[in-house]
Amino acid sequence: MTTQTNLAEAGAGDSFLKGISRTLSRTDIAFVVILVAWIFIVVLPLVILFAFSFFTTEYYETVYKPTLDTWIGLFSSGRFEVAFRTLRLALTVTLIEFALGYPFALWLAKARMRSATRAIYLAMLTIPFFLDTSSRTIIWRAILGQAGLINTILMHTGLVAHPVEWLLYSEFSVHFGLIVALYPTMVLPAYLAISLIDDTLLEASKDLGATPRQTLTRVVLPLSLPGVLAGIVFTMGSALAAWVEPGMLGGGFVNLLSNSIESAYTALRYPVVAALSAFVILLLLVLLALMYPLMRMLGFSSLTLKS
């Protein structure tokens, strides 16, 4: 009797779940739920952030009176130079990551290797995500410092007479730290996009007389553009907002927007924090608005194998 009751309850539960699934599939309820959740989780905090940037701080208290003083002070205080430096660094890091990461992603996705070997490479790319950013960054101070590993090797081999000072606490060290930290964010999206390209398309391109360069630029690259764009967004966004690498490897000599945000937060100037954060978001949106049509045009116009 108990067994029959349990079976009946299980059958009723399955019927209930199937009914919900059919209801969701026939209507737009799922879409509406996801849209509402996205608005509350993503859009609403951004709106509040932008609104907060139009307030001011007086005597460590926020004055909830709309004004442009915070935005005016954002540029009159010399932060425009900091914003330009941050933008230049983020663009440079993103371009270097693409130049280094895309060929590796192409090799990883299409090279003839065993599945176990490919899995090892992917695991090596994901291992850094399990470590704290500070732990991954601080080790480079012991390698790039004046008494670090690199300078020790250079001096013992006689290549230099004195330690190379610009290896640490410079823009070079910040660039290096960001390139190492953000390499997986460029490689993984590109790898996923390239791995979805059917190998028969590559064979067809070869049969039609295309050179390897033509196959790369007119077949592989256009079809992998979604992954490339995702990698650029992840890399550039992270570089614009990075604060661990500039703080630890820049040593206070490379001031970026993230450092200004941290100092404003420490001083309890929350409207300034909101304005700086909003400015970083606007920078990223402007860059994407300028980049996406260009890449779309170049990508989709090169889907032909004409020389």
Secondary structure, 3 states (H helix, E strand, C coil): CHHHHHHHHHHHHHHHHHHHHHHHHHCCHHHHHHHHHHHHHHHHHHHHHHHHCCCEEECCEEECCCCCHHHHHHHHHHHHHHHHHHHHHHHHHHHHHHHHHHHHHHHHHHCCCCHHHHHHHHHHHHHHHHCCHHHHHHHHHHHHCCCCHHHHHHHHCCCCCCCCHHHCCCHHHHHHHHHHHHHHHHHHHHHHHHHCCCHHHHHHHHHCCCCHHHHHHHHHHHHCHHHHHHHHHHHHHHHHHCCHHHHHHHCCCCCCHHHHHHHHHHCCCHHHHHHHHHHHHHHHHHHHHHHHHHHHHHHHHCCCCCC
